[in-house]
Amino acid sequence: MMRLSAIRTALITALLAGGSLLPFACTEKPAESERLPILGIKHAAPTSPADTLPDPVPSFRLTNQEGKTITNQTFAGKVYVTDFFFATCPSICPKMQSELLRVYKQFDGNPNVLFLSHTIDPAHDSIPVLRDYAERLGVKDASRWHFATAPQDTIFSLAKAYMTGAEVDKGTPGGYAHDGAFALVDSQRRVRGVYDGMVKEQVDQLIHDLPLLLKEEAENKQTAAK
C-alpha cells in the first residue's frame, strides 16, 4: 500500500497541474473566530478580487447500500464526513472505518451530521456487499451513513474533490492504493477539514471540529432568517 504521504504528494502534484490548490492540512487550530478554514481547489482564474474561495464539491449521483440514489440534495442543510474504502481492503480500511465509527457514535442521534463512504472497487462492492459491510460494522441507519457506489471514474474524481487520493495499483495488497483521509464538508459543499483516519489524534481533532462547524451552520441560519 502506498504511504499516505506519497499519495498526497502525487495528488497535490496532479491537482496543481490543473488548477490552484488551497492549503491541504487541517490540523491547524481554527482562527480566533473559531471558524474552520475553507479548503479545496479553485480551477478557474478569479473573476474579481473577492473571488478567491475554492470550488465546492461537484454534483454527484451515487447509489447507497439500500439501492437508493443519493445526490448532493441528500446532504442539503447538513454537514457530513466522507472517506474512501473497499470491502476487501487488507490494510488500512478496517482501522479507518473503526475510527470513523467512533465519530459516528459520538454524534449518534444528531440529524445534522451525516456520513458518506465511497467504495473504490465498484466491480466487487455491489449493493448487497455494501449492505453487509455496513451491517457488520454496526451501521443500522442508512439514512445517516451511506456506503455508496458509482462508476470508478466518478469515485476517483470525487476523491480529488474531497482532497484525498485513490487509484488502481496492482502492486499493492488488494489492488488499490488510497490514503485514509476523512473530509469534513459543510452545507455549502465546501471542504472544511481533512484528517488522517489512521491517526487517533487527528480523528479526535475531527470530533472537536464538528461542533465548531455545527455552530457556524446554526449562526448562518439565524442570520439568513433575519
TITI-755725 format. One record per residue: x, y, z of N, C-alpha, C in turn; residue in three letters; residue number from 1. Coordinates in Angstrom, 3 decimals, padded with zeros to 6 digits. Layout:
! residues N
n_px	n_py	n_pz	ca_px	ca_py	ca_pz	c_px	c_py	c_pz	r	k
X	Y	Z	X	Y	Z	X	Y	Z	ALA	NUM
...
! end
This chain:
! residues 226
n_px	n_py	n_pz	ca_px	ca_py	ca_pz	c_px	c_py	c_pz	r	k
000.849	-001.200	000.000	000.000	000.000	000.000	000.879	001.242	000.000	MET	1
000.619	002.163	-000.911	001.403	003.376	-000.975	001.261	004.151	000.323	MET	2
002.356	004.728	000.782	002.297	005.506	002.005	001.395	006.708	001.820	ARG	3
000.750	007.123	002.896	-000.172	008.250	002.849	000.498	009.490	002.301	LEU	4
001.694	009.775	002.777	002.381	010.988	002.335	002.680	010.941	000.847	SER	5
002.997	009.756	000.327	003.313	009.627	-001.095	002.088	009.859	-001.959	ALA	6
000.952	009.314	-001.532	-000.282	009.526	-002.299	-000.657	010.997	-002.292	ILE	7
-000.555	011.639	-001.133	-000.923	013.049	-001.068	000.012	013.895	-001.915	ARG	8
001.313	013.580	-001.921	002.248	014.318	-002.746	001.904	014.174	-004.216	THR	9
001.588	012.938	-004.634	001.213	012.711	-006.028	-000.075	013.424	-006.375	ALA	10
-001.030	013.416	-005.454	-002.310	014.073	-005.696	-002.126	015.573	-005.834	LEU	11
-001.374	016.170	-004.919	-001.164	017.611	-004.970	-000.469	018.006	-006.257	ILE	12
000.521	017.215	-006.690	001.215	017.499	-007.939	000.254	017.484	-009.121	THR	13
-000.636	016.466	-009.143	-001.601	016.358	-010.240	-002.588	017.508	-010.215	ALA	14
-003.028	017.898	-009.038	-004.014	018.970	-008.939	-003.415	020.311	-009.315	LEU	15
-002.174	020.526	-008.934	-001.525	021.778	-009.280	-001.386	021.936	-010.785	LEU	16
-001.322	020.825	-011.480	-001.214	020.885	-012.936	-002.512	021.352	-013.571	ALA	17
-003.632	021.177	-012.864	-004.917	021.524	-013.455	-005.632	022.672	-012.783	GLY	18
-005.103	023.231	-011.717	-005.787	024.338	-011.052	-005.097	024.653	-009.755	GLY	19
-005.458	025.778	-009.176	-004.812	026.191	-007.937	-005.325	025.380	-006.770	SER	20
-004.445	025.145	-005.816	-004.766	024.294	-004.674	-004.623	025.099	-003.407	LEU	21
-005.661	025.115	-002.592	-005.589	025.787	-001.315	-004.979	024.860	-000.290	LEU	22
-004.621	025.367	000.903	-003.925	024.527	001.882	-004.635	023.214	002.136	PRO	23
-003.840	022.120	002.152	-004.398	020.775	002.305	-004.586	020.399	003.763	PHE	24
-003.658	020.802	004.619	-003.702	020.366	006.013	-004.876	020.969	006.754	ALA	25
-005.365	020.213	007.732	-006.478	020.718	008.520	-006.180	020.624	009.996	CYS	26
-004.935	020.383	010.320	-004.602	020.176	011.720	-004.304	021.475	012.454	THR	27
-004.233	022.582	011.720	-004.015	023.850	012.388	-005.243	024.240	013.193	GLU	28
-005.007	024.982	014.271	-006.126	025.412	015.092	-006.977	026.413	014.327	LYS	29
-008.308	026.410	014.554	-009.162	027.394	013.906	-008.754	028.803	014.298	PRO	30
-009.137	029.771	013.492	-008.842	031.165	013.791	-009.572	031.589	015.057	ALA	31
-009.257	032.806	015.506	-009.838	033.287	016.752	-011.355	033.284	016.708	GLU	32
-011.930	033.423	015.512	-013.381	033.417	015.373	-013.948	032.012	015.552	SER	33
-013.060	031.013	015.718	-013.474	029.627	015.876	-014.199	029.109	014.640	GLU	34
-013.784	029.580	013.489	-014.323	029.079	012.230	-013.250	028.290	011.516	ARG	35
-013.644	027.167	010.985	-012.689	026.313	010.294	-012.335	026.910	008.936	LEU	36
-011.140	026.621	008.432	-010.764	027.124	007.110	-011.594	026.461	006.015	PRO	37
-011.631	027.108	004.873	-012.271	026.535	003.686	-011.163	026.006	002.789	ILE	38
-011.172	024.699	002.541	-010.120	024.056	001.766	-010.649	023.659	000.395	LEU	39
-009.739	023.335	-000.496	-010.183	022.825	-001.787	-009.382	023.348	-002.949	GLY	40
-009.950	023.190	-004.128	-009.285	023.524	-005.374	-010.077	024.609	-006.084	ILE	41
-009.380	025.578	-006.644	-010.025	026.575	-007.497	-009.516	026.364	-008.908	LYS	42
-010.391	025.869	-009.764	-009.967	025.504	-011.113	-009.849	026.712	-012.033	HIS	43
-010.775	027.643	-011.932	-010.793	028.790	-012.836	-010.101	029.982	-012.194	ALA	44
-009.595	030.878	-013.051	-008.966	032.089	-012.547	-010.021	032.965	-011.870	ALA	45
-009.665	033.678	-010.804	-010.631	034.560	-010.128	-011.199	035.595	-011.089	PRO	46
-012.488	035.875	-010.952	-013.135	036.884	-011.790	-013.155	038.244	-011.122	THR	47
-012.807	038.282	-009.834	-012.753	039.537	-009.093	-011.858	039.327	-007.889	SER	48
-011.420	040.421	-007.235	-010.583	040.259	-006.031	-011.258	039.447	-004.936	PRO	49
-012.586	039.464	-004.910	-013.314	038.725	-003.886	-013.534	037.258	-004.253	ALA	50
-013.248	036.914	-005.500	-013.494	035.552	-005.986	-012.282	034.678	-005.692	ASP	51
-012.130	034.317	-004.441	-010.949	033.562	-004.024	-011.270	032.203	-003.419	THR	52
-012.536	031.929	-003.136	-012.888	030.680	-002.477	-012.730	029.491	-003.428	LEU	53
-012.327	028.343	-002.906	-012.215	027.146	-003.761	-013.578	026.688	-004.255	PRO	54
-013.558	025.859	-005.281	-014.805	025.316	-005.811	-015.446	024.377	-004.798	ASP	55
-016.787	024.357	-004.764	-017.453	023.368	-003.901	-017.313	021.970	-004.483	PRO	56
-017.633	020.976	-003.678	-017.661	019.595	-004.168	-018.658	019.524	-005.322	VAL	57
-018.293	018.950	-006.456	-019.197	018.929	-007.610	-020.439	018.079	-007.361	PRO	58
-021.434	018.295	-008.195	-022.658	017.500	-008.098	-022.328	016.029	-008.338	SER	59
-023.020	015.161	-007.629	-022.775	013.728	-007.799	-024.091	012.964	-007.728	PHE	60
-024.044	011.749	-008.238	-025.185	010.844	-008.210	-024.633	009.448	-007.911	ARG	61
-024.915	008.932	-006.719	-024.382	007.666	-006.250	-025.533	006.741	-005.860	LEU	62
-025.215	005.493	-005.567	-026.202	004.528	-005.082	-025.711	003.968	-003.758	THR	63
-026.577	003.991	-002.739	-026.127	003.534	-001.420	-026.447	002.069	-001.176	ASN	64
-026.173	001.600	000.033	-026.294	000.185	000.375	-027.726	-000.328	000.366	GLN	65
-028.693	000.562	000.285	-030.090	000.152	000.169	-030.587	000.234	-001.267	GLU	66
-029.685	000.532	-002.186	-030.062	000.660	-003.596	-030.725	001.982	-003.911	GLY	67
-030.645	002.935	-002.993	-031.274	004.241	-003.204	-030.279	005.223	-003.812	LYS	68
-030.780	006.071	-004.681	-029.952	007.113	-005.285	-029.711	008.219	-004.266	THR	69
-028.468	008.623	-004.125	-028.132	009.751	-003.268	-027.391	010.788	-004.095	ILE	70
-027.683	012.047	-003.837	-027.081	013.167	-004.552	-026.684	014.226	-003.539	THR	71
-026.213	015.353	-004.039	-025.904	016.463	-003.140	-027.106	016.859	-002.308	ASN	72
-028.294	016.714	-002.886	-029.501	017.096	-002.164	-029.752	016.221	-000.944	GLN	73
-029.224	015.008	-000.956	-029.351	014.125	000.203	-028.709	014.762	001.430	THR	74
-027.701	015.605	001.198	-026.935	016.207	002.285	-027.238	017.698	002.446	PHE	75
-028.279	018.166	001.761	-028.629	019.589	001.819	-028.960	020.005	003.249	ALA	76
-028.361	021.094	003.683	-028.619	021.602	005.024	-027.911	020.843	006.122	GLY	77
-027.055	019.879	005.762	-026.344	019.056	006.736	-024.838	019.274	006.586	LYS	78
-024.089	018.829	007.583	-022.653	018.666	007.420	-022.391	017.164	007.331	VAL	79
-021.321	016.800	006.656	-021.058	015.363	006.560	-019.567	015.074	006.503	TYR	80
-019.245	013.833	006.859	-017.863	013.342	006.852	-017.786	012.253	005.793	VAL	81
-016.742	012.307	004.981	-016.642	011.352	003.885	-015.277	010.681	003.847	THR	82
-015.256	009.453	003.314	-013.999	008.738	003.133	-014.124	007.800	001.942	ASP	83
-013.022	007.088	001.639	-012.962	006.160	000.513	-012.350	004.857	001.000	PHE	84
-012.937	003.730	000.585	-012.554	002.414	001.095	-012.897	001.357	000.060	PHE	85
-012.577	000.085	000.355	-013.162	-001.025	-000.397	-013.284	-002.215	000.531	PHE	86
-014.279	-003.028	000.308	-014.680	-004.054	001.271	-013.612	-005.111	001.491	ALA	87
-012.786	-005.399	000.478	-011.765	-006.436	000.609	-010.399	-005.869	000.980	THR	88
-010.352	-004.616	001.351	-009.088	-003.954	001.699	-008.402	-004.701	002.838	CYS	89
-007.158	-005.156	002.628	-006.471	-005.937	003.654	-005.591	-005.106	004.582	PRO	90
-005.580	-003.788	004.382	-004.622	-002.993	005.142	-005.293	-001.907	005.982	SER	91
-005.462	-000.711	005.435	-005.857	000.423	006.280	-007.355	000.544	006.521	ILE	92
-008.189	-000.041	005.668	-009.636	000.190	005.765	-010.244	-000.226	007.111	CYS	93
-009.913	-001.393	007.650	-010.517	-001.743	008.944	-010.233	-000.705	010.031	PRO	94
-008.995	-000.216	010.097	-008.643	000.819	011.074	-009.394	002.110	010.791	LYS	95
-009.426	002.521	009.521	-010.150	003.732	009.134	-011.604	003.666	009.552	MET	96
-012.269	002.585	009.183	-013.703	002.505	009.442	-013.991	002.392	010.932	GLN	97
-013.077	001.776	011.667	-013.221	001.731	013.117	-013.158	003.136	013.707	SER	98
-012.239	003.953	013.206	-012.118	005.331	013.680	-013.328	006.172	013.251	GLU	99
-013.804	005.944	012.016	-014.967	006.707	011.566	-016.215	006.290	012.330	LEU	100
-016.278	005.021	012.699	-017.389	004.549	013.518	-017.382	005.259	014.876	LEU	101
-016.203	005.547	015.376	-016.098	006.278	016.641	-016.698	007.681	016.503	ARG	102
-016.458	008.323	015.373	-017.046	009.642	015.129	-018.565	009.525	014.994	VAL	103
-019.001	008.522	014.257	-020.430	008.270	014.051	-021.148	008.097	015.384	TYR	104
-020.570	007.310	016.274	-021.198	007.081	017.575	-021.187	008.345	018.438	LYS	105
-020.138	009.151	018.288	-020.044	010.381	019.065	-021.195	011.326	018.740	GLN	106
-021.663	011.295	017.476	-022.728	012.196	017.048	-024.018	011.428	016.744	PHE	107
-024.149	010.272	017.357	-025.353	009.464	017.199	-026.571	010.265	017.643	ASP	108
-027.597	010.259	016.829	-028.809	010.985	017.183	-028.831	012.421	016.701	GLY	109
-027.712	012.923	016.153	-027.689	014.290	015.627	-028.047	014.238	014.143	ASN	110
-029.243	014.688	013.776	-029.678	014.572	012.374	-028.928	015.504	011.430	PRO	111
-028.138	016.417	011.977	-027.404	017.364	011.139	-026.012	016.882	010.768	ASN	112
-025.642	015.684	011.225	-024.330	015.118	010.907	-024.523	013.791	010.182	VAL	113
-024.061	013.725	008.929	-024.189	012.518	008.126	-022.801	012.016	007.725	LEU	114
-022.761	010.799	007.181	-021.504	010.160	006.797	-021.659	009.544	005.408	PHE	115
-020.575	009.582	004.637	-020.600	009.068	003.274	-019.287	008.358	002.970	LEU	116
-019.353	007.043	002.785	-018.179	006.244	002.433	-018.331	005.737	001.004	SER	117
-017.329	006.014	000.174	-017.353	005.613	-001.238	-016.491	004.376	-001.441	HIS	118
-017.008	003.357	-002.112	-016.150	002.246	-002.480	-015.322	002.620	-003.701	THR	119
-014.050	002.253	-003.684	-013.194	002.484	-004.850	-013.083	001.216	-005.695	ILE	120
-013.854	000.183	-005.319	-013.867	-001.086	-006.060	-015.316	-001.455	-006.400	ASP	121
-015.963	-000.664	-007.243	-017.377	-000.920	-007.531	-017.637	-002.246	-008.235	PRO	122
-016.634	-002.797	-008.905	-016.837	-004.078	-009.583	-017.125	-005.190	-008.579	ALA	123
-016.499	-005.130	-007.433	-016.726	-006.142	-006.398	-017.785	-005.701	-005.391	HIS	124
-017.741	-004.446	-005.007	-018.596	-003.964	-003.914	-019.988	-003.613	-004.428	ASP	125
-020.760	-004.645	-004.671	-022.149	-004.482	-005.116	-023.000	-003.946	-003.963	SER	126
-024.238	-003.651	-004.252	-025.138	-003.160	-003.206	-025.266	-004.167	-002.062	ILE	127
-025.474	-005.469	-002.334	-025.514	-006.424	-001.216	-024.223	-006.465	-000.402	PRO	128
-023.072	-006.349	-001.083	-021.792	-006.343	-000.375	-021.696	-005.121	000.529	VAL	129
-022.106	-003.956	000.012	-022.067	-002.737	000.811	-023.021	-002.828	001.996	LEU	130
-024.188	-003.395	001.772	-025.162	-003.536	002.863	-024.612	-004.452	003.957	ARG	131
-024.001	-005.554	003.544	-023.417	-006.478	004.518	-022.258	-005.815	005.260	ASP	132
-021.467	-005.052	004.545	-020.329	-004.352	005.155	-020.819	-003.377	006.222	TYR	133
-021.841	-002.608	005.886	-022.389	-001.631	006.836	-022.949	-002.330	008.070	ALA	134
-023.671	-003.422	007.851	-024.286	-004.134	008.975	-023.228	-004.737	009.890	GLU	135
-022.166	-005.300	009.282	-021.100	-005.881	010.100	-020.347	-004.813	010.882	ARG	136
-020.303	-003.613	010.335	-019.658	-002.511	011.037	-020.522	-002.000	012.190	LEU	137
-021.817	-002.285	012.111	-022.732	-001.843	013.152	-023.577	-000.651	012.770	GLY	138
-023.613	-000.341	011.471	-024.407	000.789	010.990	-025.772	000.274	010.557	VAL	139
-026.794	000.636	011.300	-028.150	000.173	011.013	-028.972	001.201	010.243	LYS	140
-028.619	002.460	010.374	-029.408	003.539	009.783	-028.710	004.067	008.535	ASP	141
-029.152	003.598	007.380	-028.529	004.002	006.118	-028.793	005.457	005.781	ALA	142
-029.756	006.081	006.436	-030.028	007.487	006.161	-028.995	008.400	006.816	SER	143
-028.203	007.843	007.747	-027.177	008.647	008.419	-025.775	008.316	007.914	ARG	144
-025.556	007.076	007.520	-024.237	006.707	006.991	-024.457	005.916	005.714	TRP	145
-024.128	006.550	004.600	-024.293	005.947	003.283	-022.985	005.298	002.833	HIS	146
-023.064	004.036	002.421	-021.951	003.348	001.780	-022.303	003.298	000.303	PHE	147
-021.550	004.021	-000.509	-022.010	004.335	-001.855	-021.118	003.775	-002.946	ALA	148
-021.749	003.502	-004.075	-021.036	003.032	-005.258	-021.415	003.886	-006.459	THR	149
-020.537	003.886	-007.458	-020.727	004.594	-008.726	-019.623	004.108	-009.652	ALA	150
-019.650	004.472	-010.934	-018.534	004.108	-011.804	-017.210	004.580	-011.208	PRO	151
-016.176	003.792	-011.424	-014.899	004.062	-010.772	-014.344	005.447	-011.111	GLN	152
-014.492	005.887	-012.351	-014.004	007.217	-012.731	-014.694	008.300	-011.909	ASP	153
-015.976	008.111	-011.659	-016.727	009.077	-010.853	-016.173	009.128	-009.433	THR	154
-015.913	007.953	-008.859	-015.404	007.881	-007.493	-014.026	008.513	-007.393	ILE	155
-013.137	008.204	-008.322	-011.784	008.757	-008.268	-011.807	010.279	-008.425	PHE	156
-012.707	010.781	-009.261	-012.831	012.227	-009.435	-013.321	012.890	-008.148	SER	157
-014.275	012.255	-007.484	-014.759	012.794	-006.222	-013.672	012.768	-005.157	LEU	158
-012.834	011.737	-005.176	-011.749	011.665	-004.193	-010.875	012.912	-004.276	ALA	159
-010.564	013.364	-005.474	-009.765	014.584	-005.633	-010.509	015.792	-005.078	LYS	160
-011.808	015.858	-005.327	-012.603	016.989	-004.843	-012.624	017.047	-003.323	ALA	161
-012.547	015.881	-002.682	-012.535	015.821	-001.220	-011.116	015.877	-000.656	TYR	162
-010.138	016.227	-001.495	-008.758	016.417	-001.053	-008.102	015.121	-000.571	MET	163
-008.475	014.021	-001.182	-007.855	012.750	-000.845	-007.423	012.070	-002.141	THR	164
-006.955	010.845	-002.066	-006.454	010.178	-003.259	-006.777	008.705	-003.285	GLY	165
-007.033	008.183	-004.479	-007.289	006.755	-004.667	-006.936	006.402	-006.102	ALA	166
-006.371	005.225	-006.300	-006.006	004.798	-007.648	-005.844	003.283	-007.689	GLU	167
-005.978	002.746	-008.884	-005.683	001.332	-009.100	-004.185	001.145	-009.013	VAL	168
-003.748	000.151	-008.257	-002.324	-000.149	-008.131	-002.184	-001.646	-007.876	ASP	169
-001.953	-002.385	-008.940	-001.892	-003.839	-008.832	-000.703	-004.316	-008.008	LYS	170
000.230	-003.416	-007.736	001.382	-003.802	-006.954	001.181	-003.724	-005.452	GLY	171
000.003	-003.295	-005.021	-000.270	-003.187	-003.586	-001.283	-004.246	-003.173	THR	172
-001.288	-004.643	-001.907	-002.271	-005.619	-001.431	-003.694	-005.114	-001.677	PRO	173
-004.507	-005.938	-002.310	-005.880	-005.541	-002.604	-006.059	-004.887	-003.959	GLY	174
-004.951	-004.421	-004.572	-005.017	-003.862	-005.922	-005.348	-002.389	-006.009	GLY	175
-005.455	-001.710	-004.859	-005.767	-000.279	-004.854	-004.872	000.435	-003.853	TYR	176
-004.426	001.622	-004.226	-003.701	002.494	-003.305	-004.623	003.661	-002.964	ALA	177
-004.773	003.927	-001.697	-005.580	005.075	-001.275	-005.114	005.509	000.099	HIS	178
-005.366	006.775	000.422	-004.983	007.219	001.743	-006.177	007.091	002.682	ASP	179
-005.962	007.401	003.929	-007.001	007.198	004.931	-007.674	008.473	005.352	GLY	180
-007.784	009.430	004.447	-008.289	010.746	004.826	-009.800	010.760	005.034	ALA	181
-010.225	011.503	006.045	-011.624	011.848	006.254	-011.774	013.333	005.914	PHE	182
-012.782	013.671	005.122	-013.045	015.072	004.795	-014.329	015.526	005.489	ALA	183
-014.273	016.703	006.098	-015.437	017.314	006.733	-015.992	018.358	005.778	LEU	184
-017.284	018.251	005.457	-017.902	019.079	004.419	-019.080	019.838	005.013	VAL	185
-019.195	021.121	004.669	-020.292	021.920	005.211	-021.513	021.872	004.307	ASP	186
-022.561	022.593	004.693	-023.825	022.531	003.958	-023.748	023.220	002.603	SER	187
-022.673	023.956	002.347	-022.473	024.601	001.045	-021.512	023.799	000.167	GLN	188
-021.283	022.530	000.554	-020.454	021.605	-000.224	-018.994	022.024	-000.242	ARG	189
-018.530	022.685	000.824	-017.142	023.113	000.909	-016.396	022.233	001.910	ARG	190
-015.194	021.822	001.551	-014.373	021.025	002.461	-013.829	021.949	003.548	VAL	191
-014.079	021.588	004.800	-013.655	022.430	005.917	-012.558	021.801	006.765	ARG	192
-012.200	020.569	006.464	-011.112	019.921	007.175	-010.797	018.577	006.547	GLY	193
-009.529	018.170	006.596	-009.109	016.854	006.119	-008.249	016.232	007.216	VAL	194
-008.563	015.006	007.588	-007.970	014.370	008.758	-007.470	012.978	008.400	TYR	195
-006.345	012.595	008.932	-005.792	011.265	008.694	-006.537	010.266	009.580	ASP	196
-007.349	009.420	008.963	-008.152	008.462	009.709	-007.366	007.351	010.360	GLY	197
-006.068	007.298	010.092	-005.217	006.293	010.714	-004.570	006.813	011.994	MET	198
-004.778	008.086	012.297	-004.129	008.712	013.447	-005.205	009.151	014.438	VAL	199
-005.235	008.536	015.608	-006.272	008.803	016.597	-006.372	010.284	016.940	LYS	200
-005.222	010.944	017.059	-005.235	012.352	017.452	-005.911	013.221	016.393	GLU	201
-005.753	012.864	015.112	-006.409	013.648	014.070	-007.910	013.376	014.044	GLN	202
-008.308	012.145	014.346	-009.739	011.846	014.442	-010.331	012.556	015.651	VAL	203
-009.572	012.641	016.731	-010.013	013.435	017.883	-010.219	014.893	017.472	ASP	204
-009.336	015.403	016.610	-009.478	016.778	016.135	-010.761	016.931	015.319	GLN	205
-011.078	015.935	014.513	-012.338	015.955	013.762	-013.525	016.015	014.715	LEU	206
-013.490	015.212	015.768	-014.567	015.222	016.757	-014.667	016.587	017.429	ILE	207
-013.531	017.230	017.624	-013.519	018.585	018.196	-014.066	019.617	017.215	HIS	208
-013.716	019.461	015.931	-014.073	020.466	014.931	-015.540	020.408	014.515	ASP	209
-016.130	019.235	014.566	-017.525	019.102	014.119	-018.474	020.052	014.851	LEU	210
-018.430	020.167	016.182	-019.313	021.124	016.852	-019.048	022.568	016.440	PRO	211
-017.788	022.919	016.121	-017.488	024.264	015.646	-018.209	024.540	014.335	LEU	212
-018.196	023.551	013.440	-018.875	023.722	012.163	-020.386	023.756	012.350	LEU	213
-020.906	022.924	013.239	-022.343	022.938	013.512	-022.774	024.288	014.088	LEU	214
-021.945	024.859	014.939	-022.249	026.180	015.498	-022.270	027.230	014.402	LYS	215
-021.289	027.178	013.504	-021.246	028.119	012.386	-022.486	027.976	011.503	GLU	216
-022.879	026.727	011.234	-024.065	026.491	010.415	-025.304	027.081	011.076	GLU	217
-025.439	026.888	012.386	-026.604	027.413	013.106	-026.613	028.934	013.076	ALA	218
-025.436	029.555	013.225	-025.346	031.017	013.171	-025.717	031.539	011.783	GLU	219
-025.281	030.841	010.760	-025.604	031.258	009.390	-027.113	031.187	009.142	ASN	220
-027.753	030.150	009.674	-029.194	030.025	009.508	-029.932	031.138	010.243	LYS	221
-029.441	031.491	011.412	-030.069	032.573	012.164	-029.929	033.902	011.439	GLN	222
-028.753	034.121	010.867	-028.518	035.360	010.118	-029.402	035.430	008.886	THR	223
-029.552	034.310	008.191	-030.372	034.267	006.975	-031.843	034.473	007.304	ALA	224
-032.253	034.092	008.511	-033.666	034.207	008.884	-034.047	035.622	009.282	ALA	225
-033.061	036.485	009.537	-033.356	037.861	009.980	-033.815	038.715	008.807	LYS	226
! end
